[in-house]
Amino acid sequence: MKKVALTVAVLALGLAACHKNYAENNAANETAVENNAEYDVNAASNDATAVADNALNAAGNDINAAGNTVSNASNTVANATTKTK
C-alpha cells in the first residue's frame, strides 16, 4: 500500500510540475508579438526616412546641377560677348 501511495504522490508531483500556466504563456506571447510589431514599425519608419533623405539629396543635386548649367551658360554668353568686341 505504501508503494502505491508513493507512486501516486510522485505522479501527482510530476503532473503538477508539467502543468502549464497559460496566463503566463499568453502574456509572454503577447509581449513577443508587441515587440515584433514595434520592431517592424521602427524598421518601416527607418526605411521611409532613408528613402525621403535620398529623394531630398537627389533633388538637391539636381538643383545644384541646374544652377551650374545656368552659370556655365551665363559665362559662355559673357565670354562670347567679350570676344566679339
PDB file of N, CA, C and O in Angstrom, chain B, residues numbered from 101:
ATOM      1  N   MET B 101       0.819  -1.187   0.000  1.00  0.00           N
ATOM      2  CA  MET B 101       0.000   0.000   0.000  1.00  0.00           C
ATOM      3  C   MET B 101       0.864   1.252   0.000  1.00  0.00           C
ATOM      4  O   MET B 101       0.549   2.239  -0.665  1.00  0.00           O
ATOM      5  N   LYS B 102       1.979   1.198   0.768  1.00  0.00           N
ATOM      6  CA  LYS B 102       2.856   2.358   0.802  1.00  0.00           C
ATOM      7  C   LYS B 102       3.451   2.623  -0.577  1.00  0.00           C
ATOM      8  O   LYS B 102       3.647   3.771  -0.975  1.00  0.00           O
ATOM      9  N   LYS B 103       3.736   1.534  -1.300  1.00  0.00           N
ATOM     10  CA  LYS B 103       4.324   1.676  -2.635  1.00  0.00           C
ATOM     11  C   LYS B 103       3.327   2.365  -3.581  1.00  0.00           C
ATOM     12  O   LYS B 103       3.724   3.206  -4.388  1.00  0.00           O
ATOM     13  N   VAL B 104       2.082   2.026  -3.490  1.00  0.00           N
ATOM     14  CA  VAL B 104       1.047   2.630  -4.316  1.00  0.00           C
ATOM     15  C   VAL B 104       0.880   4.103  -3.952  1.00  0.00           C
ATOM     16  O   VAL B 104       0.772   4.955  -4.835  1.00  0.00           O
ATOM     17  N   ALA B 105       0.859   4.400  -2.668  1.00  0.00           N
ATOM     18  CA  ALA B 105       0.707   5.787  -2.215  1.00  0.00           C
ATOM     19  C   ALA B 105       1.888   6.629  -2.676  1.00  0.00           C
ATOM     20  O   ALA B 105       1.721   7.775  -3.093  1.00  0.00           O
ATOM     21  N   LEU B 106       3.095   6.045  -2.598  1.00  0.00           N
ATOM     22  CA  LEU B 106       4.290   6.760  -3.038  1.00  0.00           C
ATOM     23  C   LEU B 106       4.235   7.005  -4.547  1.00  0.00           C
ATOM     24  O   LEU B 106       4.580   8.090  -5.014  1.00  0.00           O
ATOM     25  N   THR B 107       3.809   6.016  -5.294  1.00  0.00           N
ATOM     26  CA  THR B 107       3.687   6.155  -6.753  1.00  0.00           C
ATOM     27  C   THR B 107       2.677   7.237  -7.106  1.00  0.00           C
ATOM     28  O   THR B 107       2.928   8.046  -7.998  1.00  0.00           O
ATOM     29  N   VAL B 108       1.555   7.262  -6.429  1.00  0.00           N
ATOM     30  CA  VAL B 108       0.532   8.285  -6.667  1.00  0.00           C
ATOM     31  C   VAL B 108       1.073   9.665  -6.338  1.00  0.00           C
ATOM     32  O   VAL B 108       0.833  10.618  -7.078  1.00  0.00           O
ATOM     33  N   ALA B 109       1.798   9.782  -5.241  1.00  0.00           N
ATOM     34  CA  ALA B 109       2.367  11.078  -4.855  1.00  0.00           C
ATOM     35  C   ALA B 109       3.377  11.561  -5.888  1.00  0.00           C
ATOM     36  O   ALA B 109       3.383  12.740  -6.242  1.00  0.00           O
ATOM     37  N   VAL B 110       4.222  10.672  -6.370  1.00  0.00           N
ATOM     38  CA  VAL B 110       5.222  11.032  -7.395  1.00  0.00           C
ATOM     39  C   VAL B 110       4.523  11.449  -8.677  1.00  0.00           C
ATOM     40  O   VAL B 110       4.911  12.436  -9.302  1.00  0.00           O
ATOM     41  N   LEU B 111       3.503  10.712  -9.072  1.00  0.00           N
ATOM     42  CA  LEU B 111       2.761  11.078 -10.283  1.00  0.00           C
ATOM     43  C   LEU B 111       2.059  12.420 -10.123  1.00  0.00           C
ATOM     44  O   LEU B 111       2.014  13.218 -11.060  1.00  0.00           O
ATOM     45  N   ALA B 112       1.518  12.666  -8.949  1.00  0.00           N
ATOM     46  CA  ALA B 112       0.851  13.950  -8.706  1.00  0.00           C
ATOM     47  C   ALA B 112       1.845  15.101  -8.790  1.00  0.00           C
ATOM     48  O   ALA B 112       1.547  16.144  -9.373  1.00  0.00           O
ATOM     49  N   LEU B 113       3.033  14.908  -8.205  1.00  0.00           N
ATOM     50  CA  LEU B 113       4.065  15.957  -8.302  1.00  0.00           C
ATOM     51  C   LEU B 113       4.517  16.163  -9.749  1.00  0.00           C
ATOM     52  O   LEU B 113       4.758  17.286 -10.193  1.00  0.00           O
ATOM     53  N   GLY B 114       4.622  15.050 -10.461  1.00  0.00           N
ATOM     54  CA  GLY B 114       5.013  15.149 -11.870  1.00  0.00           C
ATOM     55  C   GLY B 114       3.983  15.907 -12.687  1.00  0.00           C
ATOM     56  O   GLY B 114       4.335  16.736 -13.525  1.00  0.00           O
ATOM     57  N   LEU B 115       2.720  15.624 -12.443  1.00  0.00           N
ATOM     58  CA  LEU B 115       1.655  16.341 -13.147  1.00  0.00           C
ATOM     59  C   LEU B 115       1.639  17.821 -12.766  1.00  0.00           C
ATOM     60  O   LEU B 115       1.415  18.688 -13.611  1.00  0.00           O
ATOM     61  N   ALA B 116       1.875  18.092 -11.498  1.00  0.00           N
ATOM     62  CA  ALA B 116       1.909  19.486 -11.054  1.00  0.00           C
ATOM     63  C   ALA B 116       3.056  20.231 -11.709  1.00  0.00           C
ATOM     64  O   ALA B 116       2.923  21.399 -12.071  1.00  0.00           O
ATOM     65  N   ALA B 117       4.177  19.554 -11.859  1.00  0.00           N
ATOM     66  CA  ALA B 117       5.339  20.191 -12.491  1.00  0.00           C
ATOM     67  C   ALA B 117       5.100  20.425 -13.977  1.00  0.00           C
ATOM     68  O   ALA B 117       5.607  21.393 -14.543  1.00  0.00           O
ATOM     69  N   CYS B 118       4.340  19.552 -14.604  1.00  0.00           N
ATOM     70  CA  CYS B 118       4.066  19.692 -16.041  1.00  0.00           C
ATOM     71  C   CYS B 118       2.905  20.631 -16.334  1.00  0.00           C
ATOM     72  O   CYS B 118       2.695  21.022 -17.482  1.00  0.00           O
ATOM     73  N   HIS B 119       2.165  20.990 -15.318  1.00  0.00           N
ATOM     74  CA  HIS B 119       1.001  21.857 -15.530  1.00  0.00           C
ATOM     75  C   HIS B 119       1.448  23.199 -16.094  1.00  0.00           C
ATOM     76  O   HIS B 119       2.299  23.876 -15.518  1.00  0.00           O
ATOM     77  N   LYS B 120       0.874  23.563 -17.202  1.00  0.00           N
ATOM     78  CA  LYS B 120       1.258  24.815 -17.865  1.00  0.00           C
ATOM     79  C   LYS B 120       0.476  25.971 -17.286  1.00  0.00           C
ATOM     80  O   LYS B 120      -0.709  25.862 -16.969  1.00  0.00           O
ATOM     81  N   ASN B 121       1.160  27.058 -17.164  1.00  0.00           N
ATOM     82  CA  ASN B 121       0.495  28.278 -16.713  1.00  0.00           C
ATOM     83  C   ASN B 121       0.143  29.082 -17.965  1.00  0.00           C
ATOM     84  O   ASN B 121       0.962  29.845 -18.477  1.00  0.00           O
ATOM     85  N   TYR B 122      -1.061  28.903 -18.438  1.00  0.00           N
ATOM     86  CA  TYR B 122      -1.470  29.500 -19.699  1.00  0.00           C
ATOM     87  C   TYR B 122      -1.478  31.021 -19.645  1.00  0.00           C
ATOM     88  O   TYR B 122      -1.193  31.674 -20.648  1.00  0.00           O
ATOM     89  N   ALA B 123      -1.794  31.585 -18.507  1.00  0.00           N
ATOM     90  CA  ALA B 123      -1.815  33.048 -18.402  1.00  0.00           C
ATOM     91  C   ALA B 123      -0.420  33.618 -18.620  1.00  0.00           C
ATOM     92  O   ALA B 123      -0.258  34.613 -19.326  1.00  0.00           O
ATOM     93  N   GLU B 124       0.589  32.991 -18.015  1.00  0.00           N
ATOM     94  CA  GLU B 124       1.961  33.464 -18.210  1.00  0.00           C
ATOM     95  C   GLU B 124       2.415  33.264 -19.651  1.00  0.00           C
ATOM     96  O   GLU B 124       3.069  34.136 -20.224  1.00  0.00           O
ATOM     97  N   ASN B 125       2.070  32.116 -20.238  1.00  0.00           N
ATOM     98  CA  ASN B 125       2.443  31.853 -21.625  1.00  0.00           C
ATOM     99  C   ASN B 125       1.767  32.853 -22.560  1.00  0.00           C
ATOM    100  O   ASN B 125       2.392  33.369 -23.486  1.00  0.00           O
ATOM    101  N   ASN B 126       0.485  33.123 -22.310  1.00  0.00           N
ATOM    102  CA  ASN B 126      -0.228  34.088 -23.149  1.00  0.00           C
ATOM    103  C   ASN B 126       0.380  35.478 -23.021  1.00  0.00           C
ATOM    104  O   ASN B 126       0.511  36.196 -24.013  1.00  0.00           O
ATOM    105  N   ALA B 127       0.750  35.858 -21.803  1.00  0.00           N
ATOM    106  CA  ALA B 127       1.362  37.171 -21.585  1.00  0.00           C
ATOM    107  C   ALA B 127       2.699  37.249 -22.300  1.00  0.00           C
ATOM    108  O   ALA B 127       3.025  38.269 -22.907  1.00  0.00           O
ATOM    109  N   ALA B 128       3.472  36.175 -22.228  1.00  0.00           N
ATOM    110  CA  ALA B 128       4.772  36.153 -22.907  1.00  0.00           C
ATOM    111  C   ALA B 128       4.592  36.228 -24.417  1.00  0.00           C
ATOM    112  O   ALA B 128       5.338  36.932 -25.098  1.00  0.00           O
ATOM    113  N   ASN B 129       3.606  35.507 -24.940  1.00  0.00           N
ATOM    114  CA  ASN B 129       3.337  35.551 -26.381  1.00  0.00           C
ATOM    115  C   ASN B 129       2.881  36.935 -26.808  1.00  0.00           C
ATOM    116  O   ASN B 129       3.297  37.437 -27.853  1.00  0.00           O
ATOM    117  N   GLU B 130       2.033  37.547 -26.007  1.00  0.00           N
ATOM    118  CA  GLU B 130       1.556  38.891 -26.332  1.00  0.00           C
ATOM    119  C   GLU B 130       2.710  39.890 -26.324  1.00  0.00           C
ATOM    120  O   GLU B 130       2.786  40.769 -27.182  1.00  0.00           O
ATOM    121  N   THR B 131       3.599  39.749 -25.356  1.00  0.00           N
ATOM    122  CA  THR B 131       4.766  40.627 -25.296  1.00  0.00           C
ATOM    123  C   THR B 131       5.650  40.429 -26.523  1.00  0.00           C
ATOM    124  O   THR B 131       6.152  41.398 -27.092  1.00  0.00           O
ATOM    125  N   ALA B 132       5.839  39.189 -26.926  1.00  0.00           N
ATOM    126  CA  ALA B 132       6.648  38.909 -28.115  1.00  0.00           C
ATOM    127  C   ALA B 132       6.012  39.516 -29.360  1.00  0.00           C
ATOM    128  O   ALA B 132       6.710  40.080 -30.203  1.00  0.00           O
ATOM    129  N   VAL B 133       4.708  39.404 -29.477  1.00  0.00           N
ATOM    130  CA  VAL B 133       4.007  39.989 -30.631  1.00  0.00           C
ATOM    131  C   VAL B 133       4.165  41.515 -30.632  1.00  0.00           C
ATOM    132  O   VAL B 133       4.414  42.120 -31.675  1.00  0.00           O
ATOM    133  N   GLU B 134       4.017  42.122 -29.458  1.00  0.00           N
ATOM    134  CA  GLU B 134       4.167  43.579 -29.362  1.00  0.00           C
ATOM    135  C   GLU B 134       5.582  44.011 -29.694  1.00  0.00           C
ATOM    136  O   GLU B 134       5.783  45.010 -30.385  1.00  0.00           O
ATOM    137  N   ASN B 135       6.569  43.264 -29.206  1.00  0.00           N
ATOM    138  CA  ASN B 135       7.962  43.607 -29.513  1.00  0.00           C
ATOM    139  C   ASN B 135       8.249  43.484 -30.999  1.00  0.00           C
ATOM    140  O   ASN B 135       8.920  44.337 -31.579  1.00  0.00           O
ATOM    141  N   ASN B 136       7.742  42.423 -31.617  1.00  0.00           N
ATOM    142  CA  ASN B 136       7.948  42.245 -33.059  1.00  0.00           C
ATOM    143  C   ASN B 136       7.236  43.333 -33.851  1.00  0.00           C
ATOM    144  O   ASN B 136       7.764  43.819 -34.852  1.00  0.00           O
ATOM    145  N   ALA B 137       6.052  43.713 -33.415  1.00  0.00           N
ATOM    146  CA  ALA B 137       5.331  44.784 -34.106  1.00  0.00           C
ATOM    147  C   ALA B 137       6.089  46.098 -33.987  1.00  0.00           C
ATOM    148  O   ALA B 137       6.186  46.858 -34.951  1.00  0.00           O
ATOM    149  N   GLU B 138       6.624  46.359 -32.803  1.00  0.00           N
ATOM    150  CA  GLU B 138       7.404  47.592 -32.610  1.00  0.00           C
ATOM    151  C   GLU B 138       8.643  47.577 -33.500  1.00  0.00           C
ATOM    152  O   GLU B 138       9.000  48.597 -34.090  1.00  0.00           O
ATOM    153  N   TYR B 139       9.294  46.429 -33.597  1.00  0.00           N
ATOM    154  CA  TYR B 139      10.469  46.301 -34.463  1.00  0.00           C
ATOM    155  C   TYR B 139      10.096  46.579 -35.914  1.00  0.00           C
ATOM    156  O   TYR B 139      10.806  47.300 -36.615  1.00  0.00           O
ATOM    157  N   ASP B 140       8.972  46.003 -36.367  1.00  0.00           N
ATOM    158  CA  ASP B 140       8.527  46.202 -37.744  1.00  0.00           C
ATOM    159  C   ASP B 140       8.205  47.664 -38.021  1.00  0.00           C
ATOM    160  O   ASP B 140       8.548  48.187 -39.081  1.00  0.00           O
ATOM    161  N   VAL B 141       7.546  48.326 -37.071  1.00  0.00           N
ATOM    162  CA  VAL B 141       7.200  49.742 -37.246  1.00  0.00           C
ATOM    163  C   VAL B 141       8.474  50.582 -37.311  1.00  0.00           C
ATOM    164  O   VAL B 141       8.592  51.475 -38.150  1.00  0.00           O
ATOM    165  N   ASN B 142       9.416  50.297 -36.431  1.00  0.00           N
ATOM    166  CA  ASN B 142      10.677  51.046 -36.443  1.00  0.00           C
ATOM    167  C   ASN B 142      11.437  50.828 -37.741  1.00  0.00           C
ATOM    168  O   ASN B 142      11.995  51.771 -38.302  1.00  0.00           O
ATOM    169  N   ALA B 143      11.459  49.597 -38.217  1.00  0.00           N
ATOM    170  CA  ALA B 143      12.158  49.300 -39.465  1.00  0.00           C
ATOM    171  C   ALA B 143      11.497  50.029 -40.633  1.00  0.00           C
ATOM    172  O   ALA B 143      12.183  50.591 -41.487  1.00  0.00           O
ATOM    173  N   ALA B 144      10.177  50.018 -40.667  1.00  0.00           N
ATOM    174  CA  ALA B 144       9.462  50.714 -41.745  1.00  0.00           C
ATOM    175  C   ALA B 144       9.697  52.213 -41.669  1.00  0.00           C
ATOM    176  O   ALA B 144       9.870  52.871 -42.695  1.00  0.00           O
ATOM    177  N   SER B 145       9.703  52.747 -40.473  1.00  0.00           N
ATOM    178  CA  SER B 145       9.944  54.178 -40.288  1.00  0.00           C
ATOM    179  C   SER B 145      11.353  54.542 -40.732  1.00  0.00           C
ATOM    180  O   SER B 145      11.561  55.556 -41.398  1.00  0.00           O
ATOM    181  N   ASN B 146      12.319  53.710 -40.360  1.00  0.00           N
ATOM    182  CA  ASN B 146      13.702  53.968 -40.771  1.00  0.00           C
ATOM    183  C   ASN B 146      13.850  53.884 -42.279  1.00  0.00           C
ATOM    184  O   ASN B 146      14.559  54.693 -42.878  1.00  0.00           O
ATOM    185  N   ASP B 147      13.185  52.908 -42.904  1.00  0.00           N
ATOM    186  CA  ASP B 147      13.240  52.782 -44.357  1.00  0.00           C
ATOM    187  C   ASP B 147      12.622  54.003 -45.029  1.00  0.00           C
ATOM    188  O   ASP B 147      13.177  54.526 -45.996  1.00  0.00           O
ATOM    189  N   ALA B 148      11.486  54.455 -44.528  1.00  0.00           N
ATOM    190  CA  ALA B 148      10.818  55.618 -45.110  1.00  0.00           C
ATOM    191  C   ALA B 148      11.680  56.868 -44.959  1.00  0.00           C
ATOM    192  O   ALA B 148      11.753  57.695 -45.868  1.00  0.00           O
ATOM    193  N   THR B 149      12.327  56.998 -43.812  1.00  0.00           N
ATOM    194  CA  THR B 149      13.202  58.148 -43.584  1.00  0.00           C
ATOM    195  C   THR B 149      14.387  58.117 -44.543  1.00  0.00           C
ATOM    196  O   THR B 149      14.765  59.145 -45.105  1.00  0.00           O
ATOM    197  N   ALA B 150      14.969  56.942 -44.726  1.00  0.00           N
ATOM    198  CA  ALA B 150      16.107  56.814 -45.635  1.00  0.00           C
ATOM    199  C   ALA B 150      15.695  57.149 -47.074  1.00  0.00           C
ATOM    200  O   ALA B 150      16.431  57.820 -47.797  1.00  0.00           O
ATOM    201  N   VAL B 151      14.521  56.679 -47.477  1.00  0.00           N
ATOM    202  CA  VAL B 151      14.037  56.967 -48.834  1.00  0.00           C
ATOM    203  C   VAL B 151      13.802  58.466 -49.006  1.00  0.00           C
ATOM    204  O   VAL B 151      14.157  59.041 -50.035  1.00  0.00           O
ATOM    205  N   ALA B 152      13.205  59.093 -47.999  1.00  0.00           N
ATOM    206  CA  ALA B 152      12.956  60.530 -48.077  1.00  0.00           C
ATOM    207  C   ALA B 152      14.273  61.306 -48.124  1.00  0.00           C
ATOM    208  O   ALA B 152      14.405  62.255 -48.897  1.00  0.00           O
ATOM    209  N   ASP B 153      15.237  60.911 -47.306  1.00  0.00           N
ATOM    210  CA  ASP B 153      16.548  61.567 -47.319  1.00  0.00           C
ATOM    211  C   ASP B 153      17.211  61.433 -48.680  1.00  0.00           C
ATOM    212  O   ASP B 153      17.770  62.396 -49.204  1.00  0.00           O
ATOM    213  N   ASN B 154      17.147  60.236 -49.248  1.00  0.00           N
ATOM    214  CA  ASN B 154      17.741  60.024 -50.575  1.00  0.00           C
ATOM    215  C   ASN B 154      17.056  60.874 -51.630  1.00  0.00           C
ATOM    216  O   ASN B 154      17.717  61.435 -52.504  1.00  0.00           O
ATOM    217  N   ALA B 155      15.738  60.974 -51.555  1.00  0.00           N
ATOM    218  CA  ALA B 155      14.999  61.784 -52.526  1.00  0.00           C
ATOM    219  C   ALA B 155      15.371  63.259 -52.391  1.00  0.00           C
ATOM    220  O   ALA B 155      15.556  63.954 -53.390  1.00  0.00           O
ATOM    221  N   LEU B 156      15.481  63.733 -51.147  1.00  0.00           N
ATOM    222  CA  LEU B 156      15.874  65.131 -50.942  1.00  0.00           C
ATOM    223  C   LEU B 156      17.292  65.391 -51.428  1.00  0.00           C
ATOM    224  O   LEU B 156      17.567  66.430 -52.029  1.00  0.00           O
ATOM    225  N   ASN B 157      18.189  64.452 -51.167  1.00  0.00           N
ATOM    226  CA  ASN B 157      19.567  64.609 -51.653  1.00  0.00           C
ATOM    227  C   ASN B 157      19.619  64.631 -53.177  1.00  0.00           C
ATOM    228  O   ASN B 157      20.350  65.427 -53.766  1.00  0.00           O
ATOM    229  N   ALA B 158      18.847  63.764 -53.807  1.00  0.00           N
ATOM    230  CA  ALA B 158      18.806  63.734 -55.272  1.00  0.00           C
ATOM    231  C   ALA B 158      18.242  65.037 -55.823  1.00  0.00           C
ATOM    232  O   ALA B 158      18.750  65.573 -56.808  1.00  0.00           O
ATOM    233  N   ALA B 159      17.189  65.544 -55.184  1.00  0.00           N
ATOM    234  CA  ALA B 159      16.609  66.815 -55.640  1.00  0.00           C
ATOM    235  C   ALA B 159      17.619  67.952 -55.461  1.00  0.00           C
ATOM    236  O   ALA B 159      17.757  68.808 -56.335  1.00  0.00           O
ATOM    237  N   GLY B 160      18.319  67.956 -54.334  1.00  0.00           N
ATOM    238  CA  GLY B 160      19.344  68.981 -54.105  1.00  0.00           C
ATOM    239  C   GLY B 160      20.447  68.907 -55.137  1.00  0.00           C
ATOM    240  O   GLY B 160      20.924  69.936 -55.616  1.00  0.00           O
ATOM    241  N   ASN B 161      20.857  67.694 -55.484  1.00  0.00           N
ATOM    242  CA  ASN B 161      21.888  67.522 -56.507  1.00  0.00           C
ATOM    243  C   ASN B 161      21.400  68.023 -57.863  1.00  0.00           C
ATOM    244  O   ASN B 161      22.157  68.651 -58.604  1.00  0.00           O
ATOM    245  N   ASP B 162      20.144  67.748 -58.187  1.00  0.00           N
ATOM    246  CA  ASP B 162      19.581  68.214 -59.462  1.00  0.00           C
ATOM    247  C   ASP B 162      19.526  69.740 -59.503  1.00  0.00           C
ATOM    248  O   ASP B 162      19.804  70.348 -60.536  1.00  0.00           O
ATOM    249  N   ILE B 163      19.169  70.351 -58.383  1.00  0.00           N
ATOM    250  CA  ILE B 163      19.118  71.814 -58.330  1.00  0.00           C
ATOM    251  C   ILE B 163      20.515  72.398 -58.498  1.00  0.00           C
ATOM    252  O   ILE B 163      20.703  73.385 -59.210  1.00  0.00           O
ATOM    253  N   ASN B 164      21.495  71.780 -57.837  1.00  0.00           N
ATOM    254  CA  ASN B 164      22.871  72.255 -57.998  1.00  0.00           C
ATOM    255  C   ASN B 164      23.343  72.112 -59.443  1.00  0.00           C
ATOM    256  O   ASN B 164      24.003  73.004 -59.975  1.00  0.00           O
ATOM    257  N   ALA B 165      23.008  71.008 -60.065  1.00  0.00           N
ATOM    258  CA  ALA B 165      23.399  70.788 -61.456  1.00  0.00           C
ATOM    259  C   ALA B 165      22.739  71.816 -62.365  1.00  0.00           C
ATOM    260  O   ALA B 165      23.381  72.335 -63.278  1.00  0.00           O
ATOM    261  N   ALA B 166      21.472  72.112 -62.128  1.00  0.00           N
ATOM    262  CA  ALA B 166      20.774  73.121 -62.935  1.00  0.00           C
ATOM    263  C   ALA B 166      21.409  74.495 -62.728  1.00  0.00           C
ATOM    264  O   ALA B 166      21.580  75.253 -63.682  1.00  0.00           O
ATOM    265  N   GLY B 167      21.757  74.811 -61.487  1.00  0.00           N
ATOM    266  CA  GLY B 167      22.428  76.084 -61.203  1.00  0.00           C
ATOM    267  C   GLY B 167      23.770  76.178 -61.913  1.00  0.00           C
ATOM    268  O   GLY B 167      24.124  77.229 -62.448  1.00  0.00           O
ATOM    269  N   ASN B 168      24.511  75.084 -61.916  1.00  0.00           N
ATOM    270  CA  ASN B 168      25.796  75.072 -62.622  1.00  0.00           C
ATOM    271  C   ASN B 168      25.608  75.241 -64.122  1.00  0.00           C
ATOM    272  O   ASN B 168      26.395  75.925 -64.776  1.00  0.00           O
ATOM    273  N   THR B 169      24.579  74.627 -64.663  1.00  0.00           N
ATOM    274  CA  THR B 169      24.301  74.762 -66.097  1.00  0.00           C
ATOM    275  C   THR B 169      23.973  76.217 -66.448  1.00  0.00           C
ATOM    276  O   THR B 169      24.461  76.740 -67.450  1.00  0.00           O
ATOM    277  N   VAL B 170      23.159  76.860 -65.634  1.00  0.00           N
ATOM    278  CA  VAL B 170      22.817  78.271 -65.858  1.00  0.00           C
ATOM    279  C   VAL B 170      24.065  79.134 -65.745  1.00  0.00           C
ATOM    280  O   VAL B 170      24.277  80.034 -66.558  1.00  0.00           O
ATOM    281  N   SER B 171      24.886  78.865 -64.747  1.00  0.00           N
ATOM    282  CA  SER B 171      26.120  79.640 -64.562  1.00  0.00           C
ATOM    283  C   SER B 171      27.062  79.454 -65.749  1.00  0.00           C
ATOM    284  O   SER B 171      27.660  80.415 -66.233  1.00  0.00           O
ATOM    285  N   ASN B 172      27.188  78.222 -66.207  1.00  0.00           N
ATOM    286  CA  ASN B 172      28.051  77.962 -67.368  1.00  0.00           C
ATOM    287  C   ASN B 172      27.521  78.649 -68.616  1.00  0.00           C
ATOM    288  O   ASN B 172      28.293  79.210 -69.395  1.00  0.00           O
ATOM    289  N   ALA B 173      26.207  78.608 -68.808  1.00  0.00           N
ATOM    290  CA  ALA B 173      25.618  79.284 -69.969  1.00  0.00           C
ATOM    291  C   ALA B 173      25.852  80.782 -69.880  1.00  0.00           C
ATOM    292  O   ALA B 173      26.155  81.424 -70.886  1.00  0.00           O
ATOM    293  N   SER B 174      25.715  81.341 -68.692  1.00  0.00           N
ATOM    294  CA  SER B 174      25.960  82.772 -68.498  1.00  0.00           C
ATOM    295  C   SER B 174      27.408  83.117 -68.802  1.00  0.00           C
ATOM    296  O   SER B 174      27.691  84.128 -69.445  1.00  0.00           O
ATOM    297  N   ASN B 175      28.324  82.272 -68.338  1.00  0.00           N
ATOM    298  CA  ASN B 175      29.741  82.503 -68.630  1.00  0.00           C
ATOM    299  C   ASN B 175      30.035  82.390 -70.120  1.00  0.00           C
ATOM    300  O   ASN B 175      30.842  83.152 -70.653  1.00  0.00           O
ATOM    301  N   THR B 176      29.387  81.448 -70.792  1.00  0.00           N
ATOM    302  CA  THR B 176      29.575  81.287 -72.235  1.00  0.00           C
ATOM    303  C   THR B 176      29.111  82.533 -72.977  1.00  0.00           C
ATOM    304  O   THR B 176      29.778  82.996 -73.902  1.00  0.00           O
ATOM    305  N   VAL B 177      27.965  83.073 -72.570  1.00  0.00           N
ATOM    306  CA  VAL B 177      27.450  84.302 -73.188  1.00  0.00           C
ATOM    307  C   VAL B 177      28.394  85.466 -72.910  1.00  0.00           C
ATOM    308  O   VAL B 177      28.689  86.257 -73.805  1.00  0.00           O
ATOM    309  N   ALA B 178      28.865  85.570 -71.680  1.00  0.00           N
ATOM    310  CA  ALA B 178      29.773  86.659 -71.328  1.00  0.00           C
ATOM    311  C   ALA B 178      31.072  86.545 -72.106  1.00  0.00           C
ATOM    312  O   ALA B 178      31.596  87.550 -72.586  1.00  0.00           O
ATOM    313  N   ASN B 179      31.590  85.351 -72.234  1.00  0.00           N
ATOM    314  CA  ASN B 179      32.837  85.161 -72.995  1.00  0.00           C
ATOM    315  C   ASN B 179      32.637  85.460 -74.474  1.00  0.00           C
ATOM    316  O   ASN B 179      33.502  86.065 -75.107  1.00  0.00           O
ATOM    317  N   ALA B 180      31.518  85.045 -75.022  1.00  0.00           N
ATOM    318  CA  ALA B 180      31.250  85.314 -76.435  1.00  0.00           C
ATOM    319  C   ALA B 180      31.091  86.800 -76.672  1.00  0.00           C
ATOM    320  O   ALA B 180      31.539  87.320 -77.694  1.00  0.00           O
ATOM    321  N   THR B 181      30.454  87.491 -75.732  1.00  0.00           N
ATOM    322  CA  THR B 181      30.276  88.932 -75.867  1.00  0.00           C
ATOM    323  C   THR B 181      31.603  89.646 -75.780  1.00  0.00           C
ATOM    324  O   THR B 181      31.839  90.594 -76.529  1.00  0.00           O
ATOM    325  N   THR B 182      32.465  89.227 -74.900  1.00  0.00           N
ATOM    326  CA  THR B 182      33.772  89.861 -74.708  1.00  0.00           C
ATOM    327  C   THR B 182      34.653  89.654 -75.935  1.00  0.00           C
ATOM    328  O   THR B 182      35.372  90.568 -76.337  1.00  0.00           O
ATOM    329  N   LYS B 183      34.610  88.500 -76.518  1.00  0.00           N
ATOM    330  CA  LYS B 183      35.456  88.184 -77.684  1.00  0.00           C
ATOM    331  C   LYS B 183      34.999  88.914 -78.944  1.00  0.00           C
ATOM    332  O   LYS B 183      35.822  89.171 -79.822  1.00  0.00           O
ATOM    333  N   THR B 184      33.738  89.251 -79.061  1.00  0.00           N
ATOM    334  CA  THR B 184      33.256  89.898 -80.265  1.00  0.00           C
ATOM    335  C   THR B 184      33.475  91.393 -80.236  1.00  0.00           C
ATOM    336  O   THR B 184      33.311  92.045 -81.267  1.00  0.00           O
ATOM    337  N   LYS B 185      33.840  91.970 -79.098  1.00  0.00           N
ATOM    338  CA  LYS B 185      34.021  93.430 -79.028  1.00  0.00           C
ATOM    339  C   LYS B 185      35.339  93.841 -79.564  1.00  0.00           C
ATOM    340  O   LYS B 185      35.656  95.030 -79.581  1.00  0.00           O
TER     341      LYS B 185
END
